[in-house]
Amino acid sequence: MTALIDTLSDDYLREIAGYFASLDLPYAMQQPPSAPPEMLRRGEALVMHGDAARQLPACVQCHGPQLTGVAPWIPGLLGLPADYLNGQLGAWKVGIRRAQAPDCMAQVVQRMPEQDIAAVARWLAAQPIPANYKPAAALTQPLPLPCGVVGGALR
């Protein structure tokens, strides 16, 4: 894939990204919760409030109050299967997945035990998709952790 992309101009890549970003595709129905109620409560607490004792920010602080992301760099977290979310967070935890330094997601998951990662993934996967699933246009507050610069706009 890299060999195919390397030859394309930045303008053309932006055009491709814009096209895919403009699509309004239906999401699959969310799966019913497949976790014990206490695990789902823990997941919700972490997503909505974080864990101050571990200096763990809430997911909503970066991914938006509806968890639909923030355009154009912060992804939404809803409509994704629990196994996918768990796998991505696990990949950050073990260093397989990374972002430009400082890698704020790597910092977040390093503060989370595996059971909390699973709780967050299960709770997110069980949430309904908002009718207007669009990312927020901008952050409403500064990011809680330093994050790598993406497109010159995030800090």
C-alpha positions in Angstrom: 0.0 0.0 0.0 2.8 2.4 0.8 4.2 2.1 -2.7 0.9 3.0 -4.1 0.4 6.1 -1.9 4.0 7.4 -2.0 3.5 8.5 -5.7 0.3 10.5 -5.0 0.4 14.2 -4.4 -0.7 15.7 -1.1 -3.6 17.5 -3.0 -4.8 14.2 -4.4 -4.6 12.5 -1.1 -6.6 15.3 0.5 -9.2 14.9 -2.3 -9.4 11.2 -1.6 -9.7 11.7 2.1 -12.4 14.4 1.5 -14.4 12.1 -0.6 -14.4 9.3 2.0 -15.1 11.8 4.8 -18.2 13.1 3.0 -19.8 9.6 2.7 -22.7 9.1 5.0 -22.7 5.3 5.4 -25.1 3.5 7.7 -23.6 1.8 10.8 -24.5 -1.7 11.8 -26.8 -2.0 14.8 -24.8 -2.1 18.1 -24.5 -5.4 19.8 -26.3 -5.9 23.1 -23.9 -5.6 26.0 -21.8 -8.8 26.4 -20.4 -8.0 29.8 -21.5 -8.1 33.4 -23.2 -4.9 34.6 -20.4 -4.0 36.9 -17.9 -4.2 34.0 -20.2 -1.9 31.9 -20.5 0.5 34.8 -16.7 0.7 35.1 -16.4 1.2 31.4 -18.9 4.1 31.4 -17.2 5.7 34.4 -13.9 5.7 32.6 -15.3 6.9 29.3 -17.3 9.7 30.9 -15.2 10.7 33.9 -11.7 9.1 33.7 -9.9 8.1 36.8 -8.2 10.9 38.6 -6.2 8.6 40.9 -4.4 7.3 37.8 -4.3 10.6 36.0 -6.5 9.0 33.3 -8.6 11.5 31.3 -12.1 10.7 30.3 -12.5 9.6 26.7 -15.0 12.4 26.1 -12.3 15.0 26.8 -10.6 14.1 23.5 -13.1 12.2 21.5 -16.0 14.7 22.0 -19.0 14.8 24.2 -20.9 12.4 21.9 -17.8 10.3 21.3 -18.1 11.0 17.6 -14.6 12.4 17.3 -13.3 15.9 16.5 -12.6 16.8 12.8 -10.3 16.1 11.2 -7.9 14.2 13.5 -9.6 12.6 16.5 -11.7 9.5 15.6 -15.1 8.6 16.9 -15.4 5.7 19.2 -19.0 4.5 18.6 -20.2 2.0 16.0 -17.1 -0.1 16.5 -17.1 -3.8 17.7 -15.7 -4.4 21.2 -13.0 -6.8 19.8 -11.8 -4.1 17.5 -11.6 -1.4 20.2 -9.9 -3.9 22.6 -7.4 -4.8 19.9 -6.5 -1.2 19.1 -6.1 -0.2 22.7 -4.1 -3.4 23.4 -1.9 -2.6 20.4 -1.1 0.8 21.9 -0.5 -0.8 25.3 2.2 -3.1 23.9 3.7 -0.6 21.5 2.5 -2.1 18.2 0.4 0.9 17.5 1.8 4.4 18.0 1.4 8.0 16.9 3.6 11.0 16.6 5.3 12.0 19.9 4.1 12.8 22.3 1.8 9.8 21.9 -1.1 10.7 24.2 -3.1 7.5 23.5 0.0 5.4 24.5 0.2 7.4 27.7 -3.5 6.8 28.4 -3.5 3.0 27.9 -0.3 2.6 29.9 -2.3 3.9 32.9 -5.1 1.3 32.3 -5.0 -2.3 33.5 -6.3 -4.8 31.0 -9.7 -5.2 32.7 -10.3 -1.4 32.3 -9.4 -1.6 28.6 -11.9 -4.4 28.2 -14.6 -2.5 30.2 -14.2 0.6 28.1 -14.3 -1.5 24.8 -17.4 -3.4 26.0 -19.3 -0.2 27.1 -18.4 1.7 23.9 -19.5 -1.1 21.7 -22.9 -1.3 23.4 -23.7 2.4 22.9 -26.3 3.5 20.4 -25.1 5.5 17.4 -26.3 9.1 17.5 -28.7 10.0 14.6 -26.3 12.6 13.4 -23.0 10.8 13.6 -20.6 13.6 12.7 -17.4 14.6 14.4 -17.3 17.8 16.3 -15.9 20.7 14.3 -13.5 21.7 17.0 -12.3 20.9 20.5 -14.3 22.6 23.2 -11.4 22.6 25.7 -7.7 22.0 25.6 -6.6 18.4 25.4 -5.8 16.9 28.8 -2.5 15.5 27.7 0.1 16.7 25.3 -0.4 15.0 21.9 1.7 14.9 18.8 1.0 17.6 16.3 -1.3 16.5 13.5 -1.6 18.9 10.6 -0.2 21.6 12.8 -3.3 22.0 14.9 -3.2 19.8 18.0 -1.1 20.2 21.1 
